[in-house]
Amino acid sequence: MSNAPYVIVGGGLAASKAAQTLRDEGFEGDLVVVTGEAHRPYERPPLSKDYLRGEADRSSVFTVDEDWYAQNAELRTGEPATGLDPARRRLTLADGSVLDYKKLLIATGSSPRPLPIPGADLQGVHLLRTVEQSDLLHAAIKDAERVAIVGDGWIGMEVAASARQLGREVTVFGLGAQPLERVLGPEMGLVFARLHTDHGVELLRRTQVAKILGEDGRAVGVATDDGRTVAADVVLLAVGATPNTGLAVEAGINLRPKELGGGIAVDGTLRTSGPDVWAAGDVASIPSVHYGRPIRVEHWQTALESGPHAAKAMLGDEAPYDKLPYFFTDQYDLGMEYLGFVAGPDAYDEVVVSGSLESLEFVAFWTKAGRVLAGMAVNTWDRMAEIEAIIRAPEPPTTADLQSFR
């Protein structure tokens, strides 16, 4: 087994960055990257933004050239991993072949959550996770007049903005009082609600979708449980994602409970309960040194940072992962960066704002018992280092300090 390769399972940014880091850190052994998708690993944020709008070509989503894999790793595309035996250090692929490994990284990401309602399988109903799904959605929106989006989280609202920028009529169906409420709370959710309504998006709040309406096998609209119907040529289901934990379940590797976000349980080095198995990216539930609890984050930055961290741990580094969750979005002329973690709308006392909500140039802070949990900068750049210092400060700032933050 000493000659067995290091194996990375995954087709996203965490897998790509882990592979690069292994080589950058001097690993000279055999390296195999296994992905169920038909191409080398890539990053996904453009799929709901500029790539979806046709403003960027496919090459822009890939993090490294094909030549890098040819020189540095065996890349096995279109081969989903279906089984894992940590005791024997064996990975089984969908074609029945078995791959022995010395150390393994699970970076399998997450999958769009299905919506079990009538009509969800009609032509014209879309999910968004892969580059092929983004291609299909782009083509559908291009030929459509009206787009319906079921779900008002990040993917739903980014696609709403892209569809409006392409000139389509858009209706968003959300369960909360405001879009993005589950992540940002109602105060900042209202900011995004105003942004979208100002750009002509119809927001239906506290609305449960009952079924997708169809004619001749194609979606033609959406019906809600209160009897309302909205016509649509294209329907996107964007009701969240589920971590791809199948390999861990197969192997008997520990998972986190759903109330803590689910995912594969890892320690500070991103090591799982399986011998010589690590996890990174969307699928990993990582203990936070700062917040004192495990956190699973489905965002680009976590993949960017946790993939390399796991790779270094596979080479013997014992440093704990101590990055604060970070994410960003671009919608219309709004650019936003967010740093920190708030467990939900009930997990903070207030949101303190410095700047102008009306002009969409501000920084917002979520606080609990005087402690700053997170900060968000809207159309205000290069503030993340300062916001991190505030979040980590041993002495919490006053409300007046936060209001005067410039």
ABEGO torsion letter per residue (X at the ends): XAABBBBBBEABAAAAAAAAAAAAAGBABBBBBBBABABBBBBAAAAABAAAAGABBAAAABABBAAAAAAABBBBBGBBBABBBAAAGBBBBAAGBBBBBABBBBBAEBBBBBBBBBGAABBGBBBBABAAAAAAAAAAAAABABBBBBEABAAAAAAAAAAAAAGBBBBBBBABABBGAAAAEAAAAAAAAAAAAAAGBBBBBGBBBABBBBBGGBBAEBBBAAGBBBBBABBBBBAEBBBBAAAAAAAGBBBBBAAAGEEBBBBAAGBBABBGBBBBEAABBBBBAAAGBBBBBBBAAAAAAAAAAAAAAAAGBABBBABBBBBBBBBEABBBBBBEBBAEAAABABBBBBEBAAAGBBBBBBBBGGBBABBBBBGBBGAAAAAAAAAABABBBBAAAAAABX
